[in-house]
Amino acid sequence: MQPNVKPIDCLHFINGEFVPSGNGAVFENINPATEEVLGTVALGGKEEIELAVAAAKEALKGPWKKMTATERVNILRRVSELIMERLEELAVLESLDTGKPLWLSKSIDIPRSAYNFQFFADYIRTLGTEASQSDDIALNYAIRRPLGVVGLINPWNLPLLLLTWKLAPALAAGNTVVMKPAELTPMTATVLAEICRDAGVPAGVINLVHGFGPDSAGAALAEHPDVNGISFTGETTTGKIIMQTAAKSLKRLSYELGGKNPNIIFADSDLDEVIETTLKSSFINQGEVCLCGSRIYVERSAYQAFLDKFVAKAKELVVGDPFQEKTKVGALISEEHFHRVTSYIELAKEEGGEIILGGRRPEGLEKGYYLEPTIITGLNNNCRVVKEEIFGPVVTVIPFDTEEEVIEAANDTHYGLSATIWTNNLRRAHRVAGQIEAGIIWVNTWFFRDLRTPFGGMKQSGIGREGGVHSFEFYSELTNVCIKL
Ligand code: NAD
């Protein structure tokens, strides 16, 4: 099916203007669902980052600084409205770039992006600071100031949603930013720059530089001495490299990294509800969600019943053209990622696993990076397929006998992003939730987000938390003023 919006060529946005790279370099943007070229993207590097950071630094002193909080909040609300006014266009561009079904872009990615601006605009209005009286000797109070120039480095799986999750609180707190979207998904970030300009964000406050990570725009941004902080979402291995680069100027870092999240199903849970949600937590967005529950542990007495129903329902998921309404699973992001994900399916066989569903490119889909929803059994917790992040529509299912055993298995990983627990036993829910090493735990649900709550990972899944006040802790500096009484 042909989408009704044309793909765009992507330029940088620096100091209020759309500009090409100084040397005119571009790279191709590929549609993962068709393998066709969507357009070109300006290829930025050190020079463009230099210009963008200089513009952002200058803009810290300009009209943005002089605006009242109400004026800034009104601009953020306008950004939110404009995103919703351009919902159809943004959703099509997001699906063209990522290969995700259009209904998903329309119902989650884009509306949630708009909501990020609305939420943080409202939140900053209610945010106070602390005061402490030291007997009758002194009065202390804290003032909140922007962190300064902030670099936002983003992944390709939820491009606009995750970019706005960083941009909205960064702007609400009065910062200026340089954004580096993933090279595979440049289009909605480019439209967002236009929307921010149209909403009245002054020149230089938001800057956008396209390009790659290592030896390119990403590394140059992480290295720049005038960038005060980096908010990064992406792979754990990339996070380690950025940390080394950013250490040279001791930047503040907020990290949302990889995950290998357990989905723990006790026999006393409501099986139909479990299956309905587990289909989503396994295969939504082609399994390319950091929060996906790709390690499924099922209490042995419910194991076979779960597996039979889960496989039967997963078989019904339609894989294919992101622009068909019936499509539930679209295309993986790139050829390279397709090979990475399928290499884990081969590894599962070598490790003694049984592929009980999927594992192949669906018949009739020769073009595009499509993969069937894949369910693997017969592996144990020591297998690499169970330990490493695959980031595709691939899950393992493992039975367990006791609560202690499953807690140990769930924690037996260097990741600690999220976990889901299914049980109707109230005491068990609290008991297990308190022992799982993860930053986000859902009981009898998945993916439900209240933006006031802390979001982030433990262990190698992240550093710090974002959401509500936690975002503002990252994006602002607190200065304590002590006055002798
Ligand atoms: P990635 O780490 O390959 O790339 C992310 C971004 O970092 C891209 O913009 C890339 O260009 C840039 N980058 C790469 N190398 C860099 C370098 N040396 N210096 C500076 N920038 C560099 O990640 P990805 O493949 O785009 O995204 C998938 C990963 O993101 C998965 O691991 C997933 O779990 C994770 N993720 C985590 C969360 C979360 O909230 N914890 C959310 C979404 C995705």
Residues whose N, C-alpha, C, O or C-beta is under 5 A from the ligand:
A	BS01	NAD	I153 N154 P155 W156 K180 P181 A182 E183 G211 F212 G213 P214 G218 A219 A222 T233 G234 E235 T236 T238 I241 I242 E256 L257 G258 G259 C290 S461
